[in-house]
Amino acid sequence: MNPSPGFTADERRLLTELRRDLHRHPELSWHETRTQEKLERALKDAGITDVRRIARTGLVVRVRGRDAKAPVIALRGDIDALPITEATGLDFSSENDGVMHACGHDVHAAWAVGAAILLARTPAAGDVLVVLQPAEEVGEGAKEVIASGALDGVRAIFGAHVDRRFEVGQVVAQEGPLAASVDTFHIVLHGEGAHGARPQEARDPIVGSAELILALQTIVSRRLDPALPGVVTVGAVHAGRASNVIPESAELTGTIRATTVASRALLVGEVERMAHAVAATHRLTVEARITDGTPPIVNPREPAAWAAQAVRDVLGENALVPLGTTNMAGEDFAFYLENIPGCFLRIGAREPGGEHRSAHTPRFYPAEDALFIGASVLAGCARAAGSPSSG
C-alpha cells in the first residue's frame, strides 16, 4: 500500500509540517485563531485562493470542478483541541500548557488541506467545499457552519475521524449507526433536612437519589430494545457535607447515549419520568433538566455507497473493514446529516504492531500516514458523489 496516495514528496512534506505545527500549537474550541491563520496560509501557499472565513474561527474553501452545473459536494475537517496535558513524548508535543490535540483534529485539519490540494490538481465533476470547522469538541461548530449558509445547495457532505482501533490503510465506510447521540441530564431532588440521628424528621434526598441511581440503570436493560445500544450513566453525585446531617437536596448529573432518533427520545423520556416517579415515592420534589447535545450519526445508504467506492478506488477492496463494535461517543458531524445527505468514516490510524491508545487521553496520537490516507479517501468521496453516474 502506498502510504501517501496521490501526493508528491513536496506535498507530503508540506502536509507533515502543517500537521506537526498544528499539534505543537493546539487551541481550544472557539479560540482557534492561530490555527485559522495557519490553515489559511497553507492553502494559499498551495495555490488555493478561494478561501473564506466563517463560523468565527473556521474556514470554507471552494475548489472548482470541471462542470459548473454539476452537484456541489462538501468535505469537513475539524480543527479544535482539548483541555488535556500531553504525555506522548513526541518531538512536536504541545507547547500550550494544558491543551492538546488528543482527538486527532490536527490530522483532520491537515487532511482537509490535503484533500483540497488533490482536488485542485485533479478536479471533481462539480465544485467541492472544504470546511475547516471549529468547536467540534463542544458540539457547537457544525451548527454555526450550517447557520452561516456556507453549505446551502450542497448535494452531500463527507467527514472522517482517525481511529487507532484500525491499522493505517483500513477504513470504515458503512451504512447505519456510526456514533451516538450525546445528551446531558441534571436532576436535583429537594427534600427536608434533619439531624442524622433523627431520620424520621426528614424527607431524605440522599436515599431518594440512591434509589434513582439504581432505577436509571433499568432503563436500558428493561425499556430499550436489546438489539439497540444505549447508555444512561450517572457521572456525578453531590449531596451533604457532614456525616451527621441529612441535607436538603441531592444533585445528579450524567449522560444519555443512543444510536437512533427513536431510542434517543425513549431514553430521554424515561430519565425524566423516572426522576419524577422516584421523587414522588420519597415525598421529594424534583427539578429534571435535559440538555440536548449532538444527534446520533446514522449514515444513509447512498452516500455510504459513494464513500465505500472511494475507498476501493484509492486503496482497493481489502481496505474496507466493518466498524465491528458500537461507537457510543458523539460527533457534531451529526448536525450536518440532519440537513444534508452524507457519510462519516473512520480512518485507521494505528501503525502496524502498535498498541491501542484511546482518544481524549494524554498519550493519544494517530500514525502520521493516516493523514494522507484520509485526504485521498475524502477527495475520492467528493469525486464519487459528484460524478454523473452517482445521480
C-alpha positions in Angstrom: 0.0 0.0 0.0 1.2 3.5 -0.9 1.1 5.4 2.5 0.6 8.7 0.6 -1.5 8.0 -2.4 -1.6 10.8 -4.9 0.9 13.1 -3.2 4.2 14.3 -4.4 7.2 14.4 -2.0 6.9 18.2 -1.6 3.2 17.9 -0.8 3.8 15.2 1.7 6.5 17.3 3.4 4.1 20.4 3.4 1.3 18.4 5.0 3.5 16.7 7.5 4.9 20.1 8.6 1.4 21.6 8.8 0.1 18.7 10.9 3.1 19.0 13.3 2.8 22.7 13.6 -0.9 22.4 14.5 -0.1 19.7 17.0 2.6 21.9 18.6 0.2 24.8 18.9 -3.3 23.4 19.8 -6.2 25.7 20.6 -9.4 25.1 22.4 -12.9 25.5 20.9 -13.7 29.0 19.7 -10.1 30.0 20.3 -8.6 28.6 17.1 -7.3 31.9 15.8 -3.7 30.9 15.1 -5.0 27.6 13.7 -7.3 29.5 11.3 -4.4 31.7 10.2 -2.0 28.8 9.7 -4.5 26.8 7.6 -5.5 29.8 5.5 -1.8 30.5 4.8 -1.1 26.8 4.0 -4.0 26.7 1.5 -2.9 29.9 -0.3 0.7 28.7 -0.4 -0.6 25.6 -2.1 -2.2 27.8 -4.8 -5.8 27.5 -3.4 -7.0 31.1 -3.1 -10.8 30.9 -2.8 -10.7 30.7 1.0 -13.3 32.5 3.2 -13.5 32.8 7.0 -16.8 31.5 8.5 -18.2 30.5 11.9 -15.8 32.8 13.8 -12.6 30.7 13.7 -13.4 28.4 10.7 -12.7 28.4 7.0 -14.5 27.3 3.9 -12.5 26.6 0.7 -14.1 26.4 -2.7 -12.2 24.1 -5.1 -13.6 24.5 -8.7 -14.8 21.4 -10.5 -14.9 20.6 -14.2 -18.5 21.4 -14.7 -20.2 24.5 -13.1 -23.6 22.7 -13.4 -22.5 19.5 -11.6 -23.5 19.0 -7.9 -21.5 20.7 -5.2 -20.0 18.3 -2.6 -18.6 19.3 0.8 -15.8 17.8 2.9 -15.3 18.6 6.6 -12.2 18.6 8.8 -12.4 19.8 12.5 -9.7 21.8 14.0 -10.0 22.3 17.8 -8.1 20.7 20.6 -8.9 19.5 24.2 -8.0 20.7 27.7 -5.5 17.9 28.3 -1.8 17.9 29.2 0.1 16.0 26.6 2.3 13.0 27.6 3.2 11.5 24.2 6.9 12.5 24.3 6.6 13.5 20.6 9.3 15.9 19.3 6.4 18.2 18.3 4.4 17.9 21.5 2.1 20.7 22.6 3.7 23.9 23.7 0.4 25.3 25.0 0.2 24.3 28.7 -2.8 22.1 29.4 -4.0 22.0 25.8 -3.5 19.0 23.4 -4.7 17.6 20.1 -5.8 14.4 21.9 -8.5 13.6 19.4 -6.6 13.9 16.1 -8.1 17.1 14.9 -4.6 18.3 13.9 -4.6 15.4 11.4 -8.2 16.1 10.4 -7.3 19.7 9.6 -4.2 18.7 7.6 -6.0 16.0 5.6 -8.7 18.5 4.7 -6.0 20.8 3.3 -4.6 17.7 1.6 -7.9 16.8 0.0 -8.2 20.4 -1.3 -4.7 20.1 -2.9 -5.7 16.8 -4.6 -9.0 18.2 -5.9 -7.3 21.4 -7.2 -4.9 19.3 -9.2 -7.5 16.7 -10.4 -10.9 18.3 -10.1 -14.1 16.6 -9.3 -17.1 16.9 -11.6 -18.5 19.9 -9.6 -17.2 22.3 -7.1 -16.1 21.0 -3.7 -16.4 23.0 -0.5 -13.8 22.0 2.1 -14.9 23.2 5.6 -12.4 23.6 8.3 -14.7 23.6 11.3 -14.1 24.9 14.8 -15.6 23.9 18.1 -16.4 20.2 17.4 -15.4 19.2 20.9 -18.1 21.3 22.5 -20.7 20.3 19.9 -21.3 23.8 18.6 -19.2 24.3 15.4 -21.2 22.4 12.9 -24.4 24.3 13.8 -22.7 27.6 13.3 -21.3 26.5 9.9 -24.8 25.5 8.9 -26.3 28.8 10.1 -23.7 30.7 8.1 -25.3 29.4 4.9 -21.9 28.3 3.5 -23.3 24.8 2.7 -26.6 25.9 1.1 -27.2 23.8 -2.0 -24.7 21.1 -1.2 -25.6 17.7 -2.5 -23.7 15.6 0.0 -21.1 16.0 2.8 -18.3 13.7 4.0 -16.1 13.7 7.0 -13.9 11.2 8.9 -12.1 10.5 12.2 -8.8 8.9 12.9 -9.2 5.6 14.8 -6.4 3.6 16.4 -8.6 0.5 16.6 -7.7 0.1 13.0 -4.4 0.0 11.2 -3.3 2.6 8.7 -4.8 1.7 5.4 -8.1 0.3 6.9 -11.2 2.4 6.5 -14.8 2.1 7.8 -17.3 3.4 5.3 -20.6 1.8 6.0 -24.3 2.4 6.2 -26.1 2.7 9.5 -25.2 4.0 13.0 -21.6 5.2 13.5 -21.8 7.4 16.5 -24.2 8.0 19.4 -26.3 11.0 20.4 -24.9 12.8 23.5 -27.4 14.4 25.9 -26.8 15.5 29.5 -29.2 15.3 32.4 -29.2 17.4 35.6 -31.5 16.3 38.3 -32.0 17.9 41.7 -34.0 16.2 44.4 -35.3 18.5 47.1 -36.4 17.2 50.5 -36.2 18.3 54.1 -33.1 18.2 56.2 -32.7 16.9 59.7 -30.3 15.6 62.2 -28.7 12.3 61.1 -29.8 10.7 64.4 -33.5 11.5 63.7 -34.2 10.5 60.0 -37.9 10.2 60.7 -38.0 14.0 60.8 -36.5 14.3 57.3 -37.5 13.8 53.7 -34.2 12.3 52.7 -32.9 13.3 49.2 -29.8 11.0 49.6 -31.9 7.9 50.0 -34.1 9.1 47.1 -31.0 9.7 44.9 -29.6 6.3 45.7 -32.8 4.7 44.5 -32.9 6.8 41.5 -29.3 5.9 40.5 -30.3 2.2 40.6 -33.6 2.8 38.9 -31.9 4.6 36.0 -29.9 1.5 35.3 -33.0 -0.4 34.4 -33.9 1.9 31.5 -31.5 0.4 29.1 -32.0 -3.2 30.4 -35.8 -3.1 30.6 -37.2 -0.3 28.4 -34.8 -0.3 25.4 -34.9 -2.9 22.6 -32.0 -5.3 23.4 -30.9 -5.0 19.8 -30.3 -1.3 20.2 -27.2 0.0 22.1 -27.9 2.7 24.7 -26.2 4.2 27.8 -27.5 6.0 30.8 -24.6 7.0 33.1 -24.7 9.0 36.3 -21.3 10.7 36.3 -21.5 13.0 39.4 -23.5 13.0 42.7 -23.4 15.9 45.1 -25.2 15.8 48.5 -24.5 16.9 52.0 -21.3 18.0 53.8 -21.4 16.4 57.3 -21.7 12.8 58.5 -24.5 13.6 60.9 -26.7 15.8 58.8 -29.4 14.8 56.3 -29.2 17.6 53.7 -32.0 19.5 52.0 -31.1 18.4 48.4 -29.1 16.0 46.3 -27.9 16.6 42.8 -27.2 14.0 40.0 -25.7 14.7 36.6 -25.0 12.3 33.8 -25.0 11.4 30.1 -27.6 9.7 27.8 -26.3 8.0 24.7 -28.4 6.4 21.9 -27.8 5.3 18.3 -31.1 6.1 16.7 -33.5 9.1 16.8 -36.3 6.9 18.3 -34.2 5.3 21.0 -32.8 8.7 21.9 -36.3 10.0 22.5 -37.2 6.9 24.6 -34.1 7.2 26.9 -34.5 10.9 27.4 -38.2 10.5 28.2 -37.6 7.6 30.6 -34.9 9.5 32.6 -37.4 12.4 33.2 -40.3 10.0 34.0 -38.2 8.0 36.5 -36.9 11.1 38.2 -40.4 12.3 38.9 -41.6 8.8 39.9 -38.8 8.2 42.4 -39.1 11.7 43.9 -42.8 11.1 44.5 -42.2 7.8 46.2 -39.8 9.5 48.7 -42.0 12.7 49.1 -39.4 14.8 47.4 -39.8 17.5 44.8 -37.6 17.3 41.7 -36.0 19.5 39.0 -35.1 17.5 36.0 -33.3 19.2 33.1 -32.1 17.5 29.9 -29.6 19.4 27.8 -29.6 18.4 24.1 -26.3 17.6 22.7 -25.3 16.1 19.3 -27.7 13.7 17.5 -26.7 10.2 16.5 -24.8 9.7 13.3 -26.6 7.2 11.0 -25.0 7.0 7.6 -27.6 6.7 4.8 -27.3 4.0 2.2 -26.4 6.0 -1.0 -23.7 8.3 0.5 -22.2 5.4 2.3 -22.0 3.5 -1.0 -20.2 6.5 -2.6 -17.8 6.6 0.3 -17.1 2.8 0.1 -16.5 3.2 -3.7 -14.0 6.0 -3.0 -12.1 3.7 -0.6 -12.0 0.9 -3.2 -10.8 3.4 -5.9 -8.0 4.8 -3.6 -6.9 1.7 -1.6 -8.6 -1.4 -3.0 -11.3 -3.7 -1.8 -9.4 -5.1 1.1 -9.1 -1.7 2.8 -12.8 -1.6 3.7 -13.4 -3.0 7.2 -16.5 -3.1 9.4 -16.8 -1.0 12.4 -17.2 -4.2 14.4 -18.3 -2.6 17.6 -20.8 0.1 18.7 -19.3 3.5 19.0 -21.1 5.4 21.8 -19.0 8.5 21.5 -20.6 11.6 20.0 -19.6 13.7 17.0 -21.1 17.0 15.9 -20.9 16.0 12.2 -24.4 14.6 13.0 -25.8 18.1 12.7 -24.8 18.2 9.0 -26.5 14.8 8.4 -29.8 16.3 9.8 -29.6 18.8 6.9 -27.6 17.2 4.1 -27.1 13.6 2.9 -23.6 12.3 3.7 -21.3 9.8 5.3 -18.9 9.8 8.2 -15.9 7.4 8.0 -13.3 6.0 10.4 -9.7 6.1 9.1 -7.3 3.6 10.6 -4.5 5.4 12.5 -2.5 2.6 14.3 0.9 1.8 12.9 1.4 -1.9 12.2 2.1 -3.6 15.6 1.2 -0.5 17.5 -0.8 -0.5 20.7 -4.3 0.7 21.1 -4.4 4.2 22.6 -7.7 5.8 23.4 -8.6 9.3 22.2 -9.1 12.0 24.8 -6.1 10.8 26.7 -2.7 12.3 27.3 -0.8 9.7 25.3 -3.0 9.6 22.2 -1.5 10.1 18.8 -2.5 8.9 15.3 0.1 7.5 13.0 1.1 10.2 10.6 0.4 8.2 7.4 -3.3 8.3 8.3 -3.1 12.0 7.2 -2.5 11.0 3.5 -5.0 8.2 3.5 -7.7 10.4 4.9 -7.0 13.2 2.4 -7.1 10.8 -0.5 -10.2 9.0 0.6 -12.1 12.2 1.3 -11.1 13.6 -2.1 -12.3 10.3 -3.6 -15.6 10.7 -1.8 -16.1 14.1 -3.5 -15.4 12.6 -6.9 -17.6 9.6 -6.3 -20.6 11.6 -5.0 -20.3 14.3 -7.7 -19.9 12.0 -10.7 -22.7 11.9 -13.3 -23.2 8.2 -12.6 -23.9 8.8 -8.9 -27.0 10.9 -9.8 
